[in-house]
Amino acid sequence: MSGTATGGIGPGTVEAYLDCLDRADQADAVDLVAGLLDAGVPVADVLVDVVAEAQREIGRRWLTGSWSVAREHAATHVSEVVVGAVAARVTAVPRRGHVVTACVEGEWHALAARIVAEVVRAAGWRVTFLGASVPARHLVSYLHQTGPDAVLLSCVQPTRLIRAARMVESCRAAGVPVVAGGPGFGPDGRWAAGIGAAAWGATARGRGPAAGPAGLHRPPHRSRRAGRRRRVRGRAAPPPGGGPRGPARRRPGRGGRRGHRHRRGPPGGRPGGGDPGR
């Protein structure tokens, strides 16, 4: 097929793959990526630099109105078939632990999460892919049943960020850290830290929570005081004067009684400003 380099991903490879998507030709698309894999191109390069890159262009065409929803769905289905074909060729033996990949509840764009799952699987992790729109309570139940090392949580739409925050909180309560990924967490993942994610995956090449690879970024350090604010988030602020127990800021030795601590009200703000869950 034209545009495919024999030794790797050439300048016309993405264009050739886009042509397959334009024609909704599953067979040609699978043959194209199979040729790349046979030529020794790594799975991550095929999925990230060809499939994901082409899907970004498909999204742009839909957004600008040059493609209809039906045409975009047909093309995306071809890419889903291609990712499945690539997954069938992955022979890496799991040696780095177990991760669960899921989309935020209400998030139905699952292809990006599937691509991440296969890249991570090819890097030697055991991966369980739960798919689109996973309810938080069912995810937590699954975590208790299987005990994975981490959850890779995908969020494409920022409108799902509040649900993402609840899911991260639930996972942390179950003792499982979350690696966040997707544009729904803001530019450069700026909202991931605010909702408690242990790390943010800048690209699908992030290889797992404990490996420390390029592409995984730790959220900014948060002070102990910030941690205390998170623990009291959601509690009602006391009325002026501290309520029935006396002045709120009274300290031991200054007229107050030992053990009476002031409870701060929930911090205000929006995603990126301190409390993305509100």
C-alpha positions as CSV (number, residue, x, y, z in Angstrom):
1,M,0.0,0.0,0.0
2,S,1.3,3.4,-0.9
3,G,2.6,5.7,1.9
4,T,3.9,2.9,4.1
5,A,7.6,2.8,4.7
6,T,9.3,-0.6,4.7
7,G,11.5,0.2,7.7
8,G,9.1,2.1,9.9
9,I,6.6,4.9,9.9
10,G,7.2,7.1,6.9
11,P,5.9,10.6,6.1
12,G,2.9,9.1,4.2
13,T,1.9,6.4,6.6
14,V,-0.7,8.4,8.5
15,E,-2.1,9.7,5.2
16,A,-2.4,6.1,3.9
17,Y,-4.1,5.1,7.2
18,L,-6.5,8.0,6.9
19,D,-7.3,6.9,3.4
20,C,-8.4,3.5,4.8
21,L,-10.6,5.3,7.4
22,D,-12.0,7.5,4.7
23,R,-13.1,4.4,2.8
24,A,-14.0,2.5,6.0
25,D,-11.8,-0.3,4.7
26,Q,-11.0,-2.5,7.7
27,A,-9.0,-5.0,5.7
28,D,-6.6,-2.4,4.2
29,A,-6.2,-0.7,7.6
30,V,-5.3,-4.0,9.3
31,D,-2.9,-4.9,6.5
32,L,-1.2,-1.5,6.9
33,V,-0.5,-1.8,10.6
34,A,0.4,-5.5,10.3
35,G,3.1,-4.5,7.8
36,L,4.4,-2.0,10.2
37,L,4.6,-4.5,13.0
38,D,6.2,-7.1,10.7
39,A,8.9,-4.4,9.8
40,G,9.8,-4.2,13.5
41,V,7.9,-1.0,14.4
42,P,7.0,-1.0,18.1
43,V,3.4,-1.4,19.1
44,A,3.5,1.9,20.9
45,D,4.6,3.7,17.8
46,V,2.0,2.1,15.6
47,L,-0.9,2.9,18.0
48,V,0.3,6.4,19.1
49,D,1.9,7.7,15.9
50,V,-0.5,6.2,13.4
51,V,-3.8,5.2,14.9
52,A,-4.2,7.9,17.5
53,E,-2.7,10.6,15.2
54,A,-5.2,9.7,12.5
55,Q,-8.1,9.7,15.0
56,R,-7.2,13.3,16.0
57,E,-7.5,14.3,12.4
58,I,-10.9,12.5,12.2
59,G,-12.0,14.4,15.3
60,R,-11.0,17.7,13.6
61,R,-12.9,16.9,10.5
62,W,-16.0,16.1,12.5
63,L,-15.6,19.3,14.6
64,T,-15.3,21.5,11.5
65,G,-18.3,19.9,9.9
66,S,-16.5,18.4,7.0
67,W,-17.4,14.9,8.2
68,S,-20.8,13.8,9.4
69,V,-21.3,11.8,12.7
70,A,-22.0,8.7,10.7
71,R,-18.8,9.0,8.8
72,E,-16.8,9.6,11.9
73,H,-18.4,6.6,13.6
74,A,-17.5,4.4,10.6
75,A,-13.9,5.5,10.7
76,T,-13.6,5.1,14.5
77,H,-15.0,1.5,14.2
78,V,-12.2,0.7,11.7
79,S,-9.6,2.0,14.2
80,E,-11.2,-0.1,17.0
81,V,-10.8,-3.2,14.7
82,V,-7.2,-2.2,14.1
83,V,-6.4,-1.9,17.8
84,G,-7.9,-5.3,18.4
85,A,-5.8,-6.8,15.6
86,V,-2.7,-5.2,17.2
87,A,-3.6,-6.5,20.6
88,A,-3.9,-10.0,19.2
89,R,-0.3,-9.8,18.1
90,V,1.1,-8.7,21.5
91,T,3.1,-11.5,23.0
92,A,4.7,-9.7,26.0
93,V,4.7,-11.7,29.2
94,P,3.2,-9.7,32.1
95,R,6.0,-9.0,34.6
96,R,5.3,-5.6,36.0
97,G,2.0,-5.9,37.9
98,H,-1.6,-5.4,37.2
99,V,-3.5,-2.3,36.1
100,V,-7.1,-1.6,35.4
101,T,-8.1,0.8,32.6
102,A,-11.5,2.4,32.6
103,C,-13.4,5.5,31.3
104,V,-15.1,7.9,33.7
105,E,-18.7,7.2,34.2
106,G,-20.6,9.0,31.4
107,E,-17.6,9.0,29.1
108,W,-18.3,7.0,26.0
109,H,-15.2,7.8,24.0
110,A,-13.3,4.6,24.8
111,L,-10.8,4.3,21.9
112,A,-8.1,6.4,23.5
113,A,-8.3,4.3,26.7
114,R,-8.1,1.1,24.6
115,I,-5.0,2.4,22.9
116,V,-3.4,3.1,26.3
117,A,-4.4,-0.3,27.5
118,E,-2.6,-2.0,24.6
119,V,0.5,0.1,24.8
120,V,0.8,-0.6,28.6
121,R,0.1,-4.3,27.9
122,A,2.9,-4.4,25.3
123,A,5.2,-2.8,27.9
124,G,4.8,-5.9,30.2
125,W,1.8,-5.1,32.4
126,R,-1.2,-7.2,33.0
127,V,-4.1,-5.0,31.9
128,T,-7.8,-5.3,32.4
129,F,-9.8,-3.1,30.1
130,L,-13.2,-2.2,31.5
131,G,-14.3,0.0,28.6
132,A,-16.5,3.1,28.4
133,S,-18.6,4.7,31.2
134,V,-17.8,2.5,34.2
135,P,-20.0,3.3,37.2
136,A,-17.9,4.3,40.3
137,R,-19.4,1.7,42.6
138,H,-18.9,-1.1,40.1
139,L,-15.3,-0.1,39.6
140,V,-14.6,-0.1,43.3
141,S,-16.2,-3.5,43.7
142,Y,-14.0,-4.8,40.9
143,L,-10.9,-3.3,42.6
144,H,-11.8,-5.1,45.9
145,Q,-12.2,-8.4,43.9
146,T,-9.0,-8.2,41.9
147,G,-6.5,-5.9,43.9
148,P,-4.7,-4.2,41.0
149,D,-1.7,-2.0,41.4
150,A,-3.3,1.1,39.9
151,V,-6.2,2.4,37.9
152,L,-5.6,4.2,34.6
153,L,-8.6,6.5,34.3
154,S,-9.5,8.1,31.0
155,C,-11.6,11.3,30.7
156,V,-12.0,13.0,27.3
157,Q,-14.6,15.6,28.0
158,P,-14.0,18.2,30.8
159,T,-17.8,18.1,31.6
160,R,-17.1,14.7,33.2
161,L,-14.5,16.1,35.6
162,I,-16.8,16.1,38.6
163,R,-17.5,12.4,38.1
164,A,-13.8,11.8,37.6
165,A,-13.1,13.4,41.0
166,R,-15.6,11.1,42.7
167,M,-14.1,8.1,41.0
168,V,-10.6,9.0,42.0
169,E,-11.8,9.5,45.6
170,S,-13.5,6.1,45.6
171,C,-10.4,4.4,44.2
172,R,-8.1,6.0,46.8
173,A,-10.5,4.9,49.5
174,A,-10.1,1.4,48.2
175,G,-6.3,1.8,48.5
176,V,-5.7,1.9,44.7
177,P,-3.8,4.9,43.2
178,V,-5.1,6.5,40.0
179,V,-3.1,7.6,36.9
180,A,-5.3,10.1,35.0
181,G,-5.2,10.6,31.3
182,G,-7.1,12.5,28.6
183,P,-8.0,16.1,27.7
184,G,-10.8,16.0,30.2
185,F,-8.2,16.7,33.0
186,G,-7.3,20.0,31.4
187,P,-4.2,21.3,29.5
188,D,-1.2,19.4,30.7
189,G,-3.4,17.5,33.2
190,R,-3.6,20.6,35.4
191,W,-6.7,19.3,37.1
192,A,-5.5,15.8,37.8
193,A,-3.7,16.7,41.0
194,G,-6.6,18.7,42.3
195,I,-8.8,15.7,42.3
196,G,-6.2,13.5,43.9
197,A,-4.7,11.5,41.0
198,A,-1.3,10.0,41.9
199,A,0.0,10.9,38.4
200,W,-1.0,12.1,35.0
201,G,-0.2,10.3,31.8
202,A,0.9,12.9,29.2
203,T,0.9,10.3,26.5
204,A,-0.2,6.7,25.9
205,R,3.5,5.7,26.2
206,G,3.3,6.1,30.0
207,R,4.1,2.5,31.1
208,G,2.6,2.1,34.5
209,P,2.4,3.7,37.9
210,A,5.6,2.4,39.5
211,A,8.0,2.5,36.5
212,G,8.5,6.2,36.5
213,P,8.7,6.4,32.6
214,A,8.6,9.5,30.4
215,G,5.0,10.5,29.9
216,L,4.0,10.0,33.5
217,H,4.0,13.1,35.7
218,R,3.6,13.3,39.4
219,P,1.1,16.0,40.6
220,P,2.5,19.1,42.3
221,H,3.5,18.6,45.9
222,R,0.6,19.6,48.3
223,S,1.3,20.8,51.8
224,R,-0.1,19.2,54.9
225,R,-2.3,22.2,55.3
226,A,-3.8,21.5,51.9
227,G,-4.3,17.9,52.9
228,R,-6.3,19.0,56.0
229,R,-8.4,21.3,53.8
230,R,-9.2,18.3,51.5
231,R,-10.3,16.2,54.5
232,V,-12.8,18.7,55.7
233,R,-14.1,19.5,52.2
234,G,-17.8,19.3,52.0
235,R,-18.4,20.0,55.7
236,A,-20.5,23.1,56.5
237,A,-18.5,26.1,57.8
238,P,-19.3,27.1,61.4
239,P,-21.4,30.2,61.9
240,P,-19.7,33.5,62.9
241,G,-18.4,33.1,66.4
242,G,-17.8,29.4,66.2
243,G,-21.3,28.1,66.9
244,P,-22.5,26.7,70.2
245,R,-19.1,25.8,71.5
246,G,-17.7,29.3,71.6
247,P,-15.3,31.3,69.5
248,A,-13.8,29.1,66.7
249,R,-10.2,30.3,66.9
250,R,-9.9,30.1,70.7
251,R,-6.8,28.1,71.7
252,P,-5.8,26.2,74.8
253,G,-4.4,28.5,77.4
254,R,-6.4,31.5,76.0
255,G,-9.8,30.7,77.4
256,G,-10.7,27.9,75.2
257,R,-11.0,24.2,76.1
258,R,-8.5,21.6,74.9
259,G,-9.6,19.7,71.9
260,H,-11.8,22.4,70.3
261,R,-10.4,22.9,66.9
262,H,-11.7,25.3,64.3
263,R,-13.2,23.6,61.3
264,R,-12.6,25.5,58.1
265,G,-15.2,25.7,55.5
266,P,-14.7,24.2,52.1
267,P,-12.4,26.1,49.8
268,G,-14.0,27.8,46.9
269,G,-13.0,27.6,43.3
270,R,-13.3,25.7,40.1
271,P,-11.2,23.2,38.3
272,G,-7.6,24.4,38.4
273,G,-8.4,26.6,41.4
274,G,-8.4,24.3,44.4
275,D,-11.7,22.4,44.4
276,P,-12.5,20.8,41.0
277,G,-15.1,18.6,42.5
278,R,-17.5,21.5,43.4
